[in-house]
Amino acid sequence: MRGLVVGKARRKTLAVGTFMGSSTDKKSIGDLVAIMRALRDPETGCPWDREQTFDTIAPYTIEEAYEVADAIERSDRRDLRDELGDLLLQVVYHAQMAAEEDAFDFTDVVDGICAKMVRRHPHVFGDKEVRSTVELKGLWERIKQEEKAARGDGDTRSASLLDGVPTALPALTRAIKLQNKAARVGFDWPNIMPVLDKIREELDELEAEISDADKNRQRLAEEYGDLLFVLANLARHLRIDPEAAIRATNAKFARRFARIEALLEASGRRPDECDLAELDRLWDQAKAEEKNS
């Protein structure tokens, strides 16, 4: 038994040693999978990595996806490379935990997505006859529905058209996806004008609740949510990603406020030493400088 344990430890040492090779050596996905396996090893792995679960890692997965989007918006290709690596690590992390449960492993993840991409693109991967007859409009959704029907899960309830829109999506993104699905069966305004009318209606209803906000906070929150939902619909009709739009506005606000701080610092003052009128004036100055540049 001792020889078996020593042999096992030696194999781990050799395996980990391969990760520490020359910095010029290009690593492969197999190396990353092996590193994660070593980090999760119950005897010699990292204590923090060993104690993680799907639930505790999921927030990091979402965070890394946002950081990829941020690098793209900043057109920072070097940072994008690093953030994509962080996001890839999340996939490998979840796959390793699943392998420990004998559910699936990373190769199953790769095999599944490859099969799905080929299956959902018969106009690319089908034979010549298939490629010439495929109707592209709505193809992706039709294939998805066929896949769901083929899988079957024993659930006898009637499937909703809105099933399959993940609840963990950012709220505005999920609103767009729900609205898009409903629009496919005609539940949608024909143009943008009724959407604008609905925004005014929801704004009036929110204003009415504000006057009574102390008595019914839940109603106030509901009316505010209704307004956001219709604003998401406006973004959909305008073909604007609301999440990207608000991220850009957040960045613009932070940039202009930093300029206000810099202007005040030049005169030896801080924002909390100014009244709103002066802050507004400095905001207008920062805004004008930005537009002129």
C-alpha positions as CSV (number, residue, x, y, z in Angstrom):
1,M,0.0,0.0,0.0
2,R,2.8,2.4,0.9
3,G,4.4,1.8,-2.5
4,L,1.1,2.6,-4.2
5,V,0.8,5.9,-2.2
6,V,4.4,6.9,-3.0
7,G,3.9,6.0,-6.6
8,K,0.7,8.1,-6.7
9,A,2.5,11.1,-5.1
10,R,5.4,10.8,-7.5
11,R,3.0,10.8,-10.5
12,K,1.4,14.0,-9.1
13,T,4.7,15.6,-8.6
14,L,5.7,14.8,-12.2
15,A,2.4,16.0,-13.6
16,V,2.6,19.3,-11.7
17,G,6.2,19.7,-12.8
18,T,5.0,19.7,-16.4
19,F,3.1,22.9,-15.7
20,M,6.3,24.7,-14.7
21,G,8.2,24.3,-17.9
22,S,9.7,27.0,-20.0
23,S,7.7,30.2,-20.2
24,T,8.0,29.9,-24.0
25,D,6.2,26.5,-24.1
26,K,2.7,26.9,-25.4
27,K,0.2,25.1,-23.1
28,S,-2.8,23.2,-24.4
29,I,-6.3,22.8,-23.1
30,G,-5.2,19.4,-21.7
31,D,-2.7,21.3,-19.5
32,L,-5.5,23.5,-18.2
33,V,-7.7,20.5,-17.4
34,A,-4.8,18.8,-15.6
35,I,-4.0,21.9,-13.6
36,M,-7.7,22.1,-12.5
37,R,-7.6,18.4,-11.6
38,A,-4.5,19.0,-9.5
39,L,-6.1,22.0,-7.7
40,R,-9.2,19.9,-6.9
41,D,-7.2,16.9,-5.7
42,P,-8.6,15.9,-2.3
43,E,-5.2,15.2,-0.8
44,T,-2.7,17.6,-2.4
45,G,-4.9,20.3,-4.0
46,C,-5.6,23.9,-3.0
47,P,-7.8,24.1,0.1
48,W,-9.9,26.9,-1.3
49,D,-10.5,25.2,-4.7
50,R,-11.3,21.8,-3.0
51,E,-14.2,23.3,-1.0
52,Q,-15.9,25.1,-3.9
53,T,-19.2,23.8,-5.4
54,F,-21.2,24.6,-8.5
55,D,-23.2,27.1,-6.5
56,T,-20.2,29.0,-5.1
57,I,-18.4,29.1,-8.5
58,A,-21.5,30.3,-10.5
59,P,-21.2,34.0,-9.5
60,Y,-17.5,34.0,-10.6
61,T,-18.6,32.5,-14.0
62,I,-21.1,35.4,-14.5
63,E,-18.5,37.9,-13.4
64,E,-15.9,36.6,-15.8
65,A,-18.4,36.8,-18.7
66,Y,-19.0,40.5,-17.9
67,E,-15.2,41.2,-17.8
68,V,-14.9,39.7,-21.3
69,A,-17.6,42.0,-22.5
70,D,-15.9,45.0,-20.7
71,A,-12.6,44.2,-22.5
72,I,-14.4,44.0,-25.8
73,E,-16.0,47.4,-25.2
74,R,-12.7,48.9,-24.4
75,S,-11.1,47.4,-27.5
76,D,-8.3,46.0,-25.3
77,R,-7.2,42.9,-27.1
78,R,-4.5,42.0,-24.6
79,D,-7.0,42.2,-21.7
80,L,-9.5,40.3,-23.8
81,R,-7.0,37.5,-24.2
82,D,-6.6,37.3,-20.4
83,E,-10.3,37.6,-19.7
84,L,-11.1,34.8,-22.2
85,G,-8.7,32.6,-20.3
86,D,-10.4,33.4,-17.0
87,L,-13.8,32.5,-18.6
88,L,-12.4,29.3,-20.1
89,L,-11.1,28.4,-16.6
90,Q,-14.7,28.6,-15.4
91,V,-15.8,26.1,-18.0
92,V,-13.0,23.7,-17.0
93,Y,-13.8,24.3,-13.3
94,H,-17.4,23.2,-13.7
95,A,-16.5,20.3,-15.9
96,Q,-14.0,19.0,-13.3
97,M,-16.6,19.2,-10.5
98,A,-19.0,17.3,-12.8
99,A,-16.3,14.7,-13.5
100,E,-15.9,14.1,-9.7
101,E,-19.6,13.3,-9.6
102,D,-19.3,11.0,-12.7
103,A,-21.8,13.2,-14.5
104,F,-19.6,14.3,-17.4
105,D,-16.2,15.7,-18.1
106,F,-14.6,18.4,-20.2
107,T,-14.3,16.1,-23.3
108,D,-18.1,15.6,-23.0
109,V,-18.6,19.4,-23.0
110,V,-16.5,19.8,-26.1
111,D,-18.2,16.8,-27.9
112,G,-21.6,18.2,-27.0
113,I,-21.0,21.7,-28.3
114,C,-19.4,20.4,-31.5
115,A,-22.3,18.1,-32.2
116,K,-24.8,20.9,-31.5
117,M,-23.0,23.4,-33.8
118,V,-23.0,20.9,-36.7
119,R,-26.6,19.9,-36.0
120,R,-27.8,23.5,-36.0
121,H,-26.0,24.5,-39.2
122,P,-27.1,22.0,-41.8
123,H,-26.7,24.9,-44.4
124,V,-23.0,24.7,-43.6
125,F,-22.2,21.1,-42.7
126,G,-24.9,19.2,-44.5
127,D,-24.4,17.6,-47.9
128,K,-24.8,19.7,-51.1
129,E,-28.5,18.7,-51.5
130,V,-29.3,19.6,-47.9
131,R,-27.5,23.0,-48.1
132,S,-29.5,23.9,-51.2
133,T,-32.9,23.3,-49.6
134,V,-32.4,24.6,-46.1
135,E,-34.7,27.5,-45.2
136,L,-32.6,29.7,-43.0
137,K,-35.4,31.9,-41.5
138,G,-36.2,30.6,-38.1
139,L,-33.9,27.6,-38.6
140,W,-32.0,27.9,-35.3
141,E,-35.2,28.1,-33.2
142,R,-36.9,25.2,-35.1
143,I,-33.9,23.0,-34.5
144,K,-33.8,24.0,-30.8
145,Q,-37.5,23.0,-30.5
146,E,-36.9,19.7,-32.2
147,E,-34.0,19.0,-29.8
148,K,-36.2,19.7,-26.8
149,A,-38.9,17.4,-28.1
150,A,-36.4,14.7,-28.8
151,R,-34.9,14.9,-25.3
152,G,-38.1,14.7,-23.4
153,D,-37.9,14.9,-19.6
154,G,-41.1,13.2,-18.6
155,D,-42.7,16.5,-17.8
156,T,-46.4,16.3,-18.8
157,R,-47.2,19.9,-18.4
158,S,-47.7,22.1,-21.5
159,A,-44.5,23.8,-22.5
160,S,-44.6,27.5,-22.5
161,L,-43.2,29.5,-25.4
162,L,-41.1,31.4,-22.8
163,D,-39.5,28.2,-21.3
164,G,-35.8,28.1,-21.7
165,V,-35.0,31.8,-21.0
166,P,-32.6,31.5,-18.1
167,T,-33.7,33.3,-14.9
168,A,-30.1,34.0,-14.1
169,L,-29.6,36.3,-17.0
170,P,-29.2,40.0,-16.3
171,A,-32.8,41.3,-15.9
172,L,-32.8,43.7,-19.0
173,T,-31.3,41.0,-21.2
174,R,-33.9,38.5,-20.0
175,A,-36.7,41.0,-20.7
176,I,-35.4,41.3,-24.3
177,K,-35.3,37.6,-24.8
178,L,-38.8,37.1,-23.3
179,Q,-40.2,39.9,-25.6
180,N,-38.5,38.4,-28.6
181,K,-40.1,35.0,-28.0
182,A,-43.5,36.5,-27.6
183,A,-43.0,38.6,-30.7
184,R,-42.5,35.4,-32.8
185,V,-46.2,34.6,-32.3
186,G,-47.4,38.2,-33.0
187,F,-47.5,39.5,-29.4
188,D,-45.7,42.7,-30.2
189,W,-46.4,46.3,-31.1
190,P,-46.1,46.9,-34.9
191,N,-43.9,49.9,-34.6
192,I,-42.2,52.1,-32.1
193,M,-44.9,54.7,-31.5
194,P,-47.2,52.5,-29.3
195,V,-44.0,51.6,-27.3
196,L,-43.4,55.3,-26.6
197,D,-47.1,55.7,-25.6
198,K,-46.8,52.8,-23.2
199,I,-43.7,54.4,-21.7
200,R,-45.7,57.6,-21.0
201,E,-48.5,55.5,-19.5
202,E,-46.1,53.6,-17.2
203,L,-44.4,56.8,-16.2
204,D,-47.8,58.3,-15.2
205,E,-48.6,55.2,-13.2
206,L,-45.2,55.4,-11.4
207,E,-45.7,59.1,-10.7
208,A,-49.1,58.3,-9.1
209,E,-47.5,55.7,-6.8
210,I,-44.7,58.0,-5.8
211,S,-47.2,60.3,-4.0
212,D,-48.2,57.3,-1.9
213,A,-44.8,55.6,-1.7
214,D,-44.6,55.4,2.0
215,K,-47.8,53.4,2.2
216,N,-47.1,50.8,-0.5
217,R,-43.4,50.3,-1.4
218,Q,-44.3,47.0,-3.2
219,R,-46.6,48.8,-5.6
220,L,-44.0,51.5,-6.2
221,A,-41.4,48.8,-7.1
222,E,-43.9,47.0,-9.4
223,E,-44.6,50.2,-11.3
224,Y,-40.9,51.0,-11.6
225,G,-40.3,47.4,-12.9
226,D,-43.1,47.9,-15.5
227,L,-41.4,51.0,-16.7
228,L,-38.0,49.3,-17.0
229,F,-39.7,46.4,-18.9
230,V,-41.2,48.8,-21.5
231,L,-37.9,50.6,-21.8
232,A,-36.3,47.3,-22.6
233,N,-38.9,46.8,-25.3
234,L,-38.0,50.2,-26.7
235,A,-34.4,49.1,-26.8
236,R,-35.5,46.0,-28.7
237,H,-37.4,48.0,-31.3
238,L,-34.4,50.3,-31.7
239,R,-32.1,47.3,-31.9
240,I,-30.0,48.5,-29.0
241,D,-28.5,46.2,-26.3
242,P,-29.8,47.9,-23.1
243,E,-27.1,46.3,-21.0
244,A,-24.4,47.6,-23.3
245,A,-26.1,51.0,-23.4
246,I,-26.2,51.4,-19.6
247,R,-22.7,50.2,-19.2
248,A,-21.5,52.9,-21.7
249,T,-23.5,55.5,-19.7
250,N,-22.0,54.3,-16.4
251,A,-18.5,54.7,-17.9
252,K,-19.4,58.1,-19.3
253,F,-20.7,59.2,-15.9
254,A,-17.6,58.0,-14.1
255,R,-15.4,59.7,-16.6
256,R,-17.1,63.1,-16.4
257,F,-17.3,62.9,-12.6
258,A,-13.6,62.2,-12.4
259,R,-13.1,65.3,-14.5
260,I,-15.1,67.3,-12.0
261,E,-12.9,66.0,-9.2
262,A,-9.7,66.9,-11.2
263,L,-11.0,70.4,-11.8
264,L,-11.7,70.9,-8.1
265,E,-8.5,69.4,-7.0
266,A,-6.6,71.9,-9.2
267,S,-8.1,74.6,-6.9
268,G,-7.6,72.7,-3.7
269,R,-11.2,71.7,-3.2
270,R,-13.3,68.6,-3.0
271,P,-16.8,67.8,-4.4
272,D,-18.4,67.8,-0.9
273,E,-17.3,71.4,-0.5
274,C,-19.4,72.6,-3.4
275,D,-23.1,73.2,-3.8
276,L,-25.1,71.5,-6.5
277,A,-25.1,74.6,-8.8
278,E,-21.3,74.6,-9.0
279,L,-21.2,70.8,-9.5
280,D,-23.7,71.2,-12.3
281,R,-21.6,73.9,-13.9
282,L,-18.5,71.8,-13.7
283,W,-20.4,68.8,-15.2
284,D,-21.4,71.0,-18.1
285,Q,-17.8,71.9,-18.6
286,A,-16.6,68.3,-18.5
287,K,-19.4,67.4,-21.0
288,A,-18.4,70.2,-23.3
289,E,-14.7,69.3,-23.2
290,E,-15.6,65.7,-24.0
291,K,-17.7,66.7,-27.0
292,N,-15.0,69.1,-28.3
293,S,-12.3,66.5,-28.0
